[in-house]
């Protein structure tokens, strides 16, 4: 089972490492009792969700499960852009009702509607 544990005390080291603002939400992602990555909900940007999963746990559906949990914490529709070369994230966004609304030279822009 995937669990997200919010890190409430975000120190300067975490702000610098993840390029966070004080308003962003940082979560550790656990599979049972094993930390498999981090997830971020940004408060003031279009790209609201970031997921970082340890390579050992990639391609097993955990990214999609984490994405669903994060979307459930956002009470509004939002956009996210995914680099052309990040096929894994494109699949995750599309599987979770992300609809492509545009492209620029480097990224695909999706909207995810809150249910």
For each residue, the residues with C-beta under 8 A, 3 or more apart:
1: 31 32
2: 29 30 31 62 65 66 69
3: 29 30
4: 27 28 29 30 39 66 69 70
5: 27 28 30
6: 25 26 27
7: 10 14 26 27 28
8:
9:
10: 7 14 15 20 22 24 26
11: 14 15
12: 15 16
13: 16 17
14: 7 10 11 17 18 20 26
15: 10 11 12 18 19 20 21 22
16: 12 13 19
17: 13 14
18: 14 15 24 26 38 40 50
19: 15 16
20: 10 14 15 24 26 40
21: 15 24 42 43 44
22: 10 15
23: 43 44
24: 10 18 20 21 40 41 42 43
25: 6 40 41 43 73
26: 6 7 10 14 18 20 38 39 40
27: 4 5 6 7 38 39 40 41 70
28: 4 5 7 35 37 38
29: 2 3 4 35 36 37 38 39 51 53 62 66
30: 2 3 4 5 33 34 35 36
31: 1 2 34 36 57 62
32: 1
33: 30
34: 30 31
35: 28 29 30
36: 29 30 31 53 54 56 57 62
37: 28 29 51 52 53 54 57 62 66
38: 18 26 27 28 29 51 52
39: 4 26 27 29 49 50 51 52 66 69 70
40: 18 20 24 25 26 27 49 50 51
41: 24 25 27 48 49 70 73 74
42: 21 24 45 47 48 49 50
43: 21 23 24 25
44: 21 23
45: 42 48
46: 78 79 80 81
47: 42 50 79 80 81
48: 41 42 45 74 78 79 80
49: 39 40 41 42 67 70 71 74 78 80
50: 18 39 40 42 47
51: 29 37 38 39 40 63 66 67 70 89 92
52: 37 38 39
53: 29 36 37 57 58 62 63 66
54: 36 37 57 58
55: 58
56: 36
57: 31 36 37 53 54 60 62
58: 53 54 55 62 63 88
59: 88
60: 57
61: 64 65
62: 2 29 31 36 37 53 57 58 65 66
63: 51 53 58 66 67 88 89 92
64: 61 67 68 91 92 95 96
65: 2 61 62 68 69
66: 2 4 29 37 39 51 53 62 63 69 70
67: 49 51 63 64 70 71 92 93 96
68: 64 65 71 72 96
69: 2 4 39 65 66 72 73
70: 4 27 39 41 49 51 66 67 73 74
71: 49 67 68 74 96 112 114
72: 68 69
73: 25 41 69 70
74: 41 48 49 70 71 78 114
75: 114
76: 114
77: 111 112 113 114
78: 46 48 49 74 111 112 114
79: 46 47 48 101 109 110 111 112
80: 46 47 48 49 93 98 109 110 112
81: 46 47 104 107 108 109 110
82: 86 89 90 93 107 108 110
83: 86 89 106 107
84: 106 107 108
85:
86: 82 83 89 90
87: 90 91
88: 58 59 63 91 92
89: 51 63 82 83 86 92 93
90: 82 86 87 93 94 108
91: 64 87 88 94 95
92: 51 63 64 67 88 89 95 96
93: 67 80 82 89 90 96 98 110 112
94: 90 91 98 110
95: 64 91 92 98
96: 64 67 68 71 92 93 112
97: 112 113 115
98: 80 93 94 95 110 111 112
99: 110 111 112 113
100: 103 108 109 110
101: 79 109 110 111
102: 108 109
103: 100 107 108 109
104: 81 107 109
105:
106: 83 84
107: 81 82 83 84 103 104
108: 81 82 84 90 100 102 103
109: 79 80 81 100 101 102 103 104
110: 79 80 81 82 93 94 98 99 100 101
111: 77 78 79 98 99 101
112: 71 77 78 79 80 93 96 97 98 99
113: 77 97 99
114: 71 74 75 76 77 78
115: 97
